[in-house]
Amino acid sequence: MPHGYGPCRQGQYYIMLQEVIKDLKLENVAVLTMNEEASFDDLGKDFFRRGWIALMISDVLTDIYNALLAIAEDKISALKIFDIEWKKIEAKIELGVEKEIFNQLKSSADELAKIKLKTKLKDAKTISLIGEIYVRKEEFSLGGIIEELAERGFVVRTAPISEYIYYSNYLLKKRKIDQNFSLLDRTKIIIKDKFQNFLERKIKRALSKSNLVPEEMINIDETIAYSRKLISEELIGEGILTTGLALREILDHSCGVISIGPFNCMPCRLADSILNNEMTLDGKHKHSPFGENGYNPELKNLPFLYVETDGSPFPQIIQSRLEIFMMQAEETDNKMKRRH
């Protein structure tokens, strides 16, 4: 169970898990913790490498699944094929032989590419789902939002969990969380970061052949560049990532952004308070490191929805806001396409 510090409950998760084990009187069960201040490298290089490959594959397959939900001609048949290929990939990951894993990724991508689509991925309406790293990938917390968006033809592009591990690398390289970090330590983390990048590219290149996911790399520097004027880099946590990613994704990759967080999550609420003001065309221009990019001037307020979840069914007010959000996103997508 990963743990961390700062204005977040992540530091309490492993403690609560220990209490659950104690209360249930489970025998021979221990909690192994990985620390964000060590970039989750506590259990050794081999463990991290295998975990990184599995995590990256999972991140990409999530987006492939979401694409099939929205744009497959025969959704039921498409998801059956996806499930078969996922089990094959899972079996190779369990064996741990990298050559076999990558061969399977290529084979699965070829099979997935045979699925007939209503529209090409690049022409589909896309929503970016960002926010707290646990709940944005957890079906129970999402409460059917992805399926509801897919029913309306929106492909959901979920911010990857691996993004946060790159962010931990970034903090170490910039000496934001360990002032005693030596030159040797910094050199090691730079090499590690480059190697993670190499594996990410290799995985995405293989799975992009499915035509269901782009071969696009995670870029922490660019994400933070979008939010640097809004949140200090000294305030460690997801707030700066959520804010930067929302401004980075909108109009360039998606026609709307949903941020989801646990109930009362401080970094998520901080990002929400900022984005409610900044998610406009002017805000996009003002905070973009690339300056104005020729977006349709008809666009003013950009679709943004913040959702808090505690695992309970979403109340009617959230359902209403989601409905309004989808209408705004549809309109934004039409304006984006008219401009191009």
Long-range contacts (C-beta under 8 A, 24 or more apart in sequence): 1-31, 1-32, 1-33, 1-34, 2-33, 2-34, 2-35, 2-36, 2-40, 3-33, 3-34, 3-35, 3-36, 4-35, 4-36, 4-37, 5-36, 5-37, 5-236, 6-235, 6-236, 6-237, 7-235, 7-237, 7-266, 7-267, 8-237, 8-238, 8-265, 8-266, 8-267, 9-262, 9-265, 10-36, 36-164, 36-168, 36-177, 37-168, 37-171, 37-172, 37-177, 37-178, 39-165, 39-168, 39-169, 39-172, 39-189, 39-192, 40-165, 40-168, 41-192, 49-199, 50-93, 50-96, 52-162, 52-165, 52-196, 52-199, 53-93, 53-98, 53-101, 53-199, 53-203, 54-93, 55-161, 55-162, 55-165, 56-160, 56-162, 56-199, 56-200, 56-203, 56-204, 57-89, 57-93, 57-101, 57-105, 57-203, 57-207, 58-161, 59-158, 59-160, 59-161, 59-162, 60-160, 60-203, 60-204, 60-207, 60-213, 61-86, 61-89, 61-207, 62-137, 62-158, 62-160, 63-156, 63-157, 63-158, 63-212, 63-213, 64-112, 64-207, 64-210, 64-212, 64-213, 66-146, 66-150, 66-155, 66-156, 66-157, 66-158, 67-121, 67-124, 67-155, 67-212, 67-213, 68-115, 68-212, 69-146, 69-147, 69-150, 69-156, 70-124, 70-149, 70-150, 70-153, 70-154, 70-155, 70-156, 71-117, 71-118, 71-119, 71-121, 71-124, 71-153, 71-155, 72-115, 72-116, 72-117, 72-118, 73-115, 73-116, 73-117, 73-118, 74-116, 77-115, 78-115, 81-111, 81-112, 81-114, 81-115, 82-112, 84-111, 85-111, 85-112, 102-202, 102-203, 102-206, 105-203, 105-206, 105-207, 106-206, 106-209, 108-207, 108-210, 109-206, 109-207, 109-208, 109-209, 109-210, 110-209, 110-210, 112-210, 112-211, 112-212, 113-209, 113-210, 113-211, 113-212, 115-212, 117-211, 118-153, 120-211, 121-155, 121-211, 121-212, 121-213, 121-214, 122-214, 124-153, 124-154, 124-155, 125-153, 125-154, 125-155, 125-255, 125-329, 125-330, 125-333, 126-154, 126-155, 126-156, 126-157, 126-253, 126-254, 126-255, 127-154, 127-155, 127-156, 127-157, 127-254, 127-255, 127-256, 127-257, 127-258, 127-329, 128-156, 128-157, 128-159, 128-245, 128-246, 128-249, 128-250, 128-253, 128-254, 128-256, 128-257, 128-258, 129-156, 129-157, 129-158, 129-159, 129-258, 129-260, 130-159, 130-241, 130-242, 130-245, 130-246, 130-249, 130-257, 130-258, 130-259, 130-260, 131-159, 131-238, 131-242, 131-258, 131-259, 131-260, 131-261, 131-268, 131-271, 132-238, 132-260, 132-261, 132-262, 132-265, 132-267, 132-268, 133-161, 133-163, 133-164, 133-238, 134-262, 135-260, 135-261, 135-262, 135-309, 136-260, 137-161, 140-311, 141-260, 141-262, 141-309, 141-311, 142-260, 142-309, 143-309, 143-313, 143-314, 145-258, 145-260, 145-307, 145-314, 145-322, 148-322, 149-326, 152-326, 152-330, 154-256, 154-326, 154-329, 157-249, 157-253, 157-254, 159-245, 160-218, 162-196, 162-200, 162-218, 163-218, 163-220, 163-223, 163-241, 163-245, 164-238, 164-241, 165-196, 166-193, 166-196, 166-218, 166-220, 167-220, 167-241, 169-193, 169-196, 169-220, 170-220, 170-221, 170-224, 171-236, 174-233, 176-233, 176-234, 176-236, 177-236, 222-248, 222-289, 223-248, 225-289, 226-287, 226-288, 226-289, 227-287, 229-286, 229-287, 230-274, 230-278, 230-287, 231-270, 231-271, 231-274, 237-267, 238-267, 238-268, 238-271, 239-266, 239-267, 239-268, 239-270, 239-271, 242-267, 242-268, 242-271, 242-275, 243-271, 243-274, 243-275, 243-278, 246-271, 246-275, 246-279, 246-304, 247-275, 247-278, 247-279, 247-283, 247-284, 247-287, 247-288, 250-279, 250-284, 250-302, 250-303, 250-304, 251-281, 251-284, 251-293, 251-295, 251-299, 251-302, 251-332, 251-336, 252-293, 255-303, 255-329, 255-330, 255-332, 255-333, 255-336, 256-302, 256-303, 256-304, 256-305, 256-325, 256-326, 256-328, 256-329, 256-332, 257-302, 257-303, 257-304, 257-305, 258-304, 258-305, 258-306, 258-307, 258-325, 259-304, 259-305, 259-306, 259-307, 260-306, 260-307, 260-308, 260-309, 261-306, 261-307, 261-308, 261-309, 262-308, 262-309, 262-310, 263-308, 263-309, 263-310, 264-308, 265-308, 268-306, 268-308, 271-306, 272-306, 275-304, 275-306, 276-304, 276-306, 279-303, 279-304, 294-339, 295-336, 295-339, 296-335, 296-336, 296-338, 296-339, 298-335, 298-338, 299-332, 299-335, 299-336, 301-328, 302-332, 303-328, 303-329, 303-332
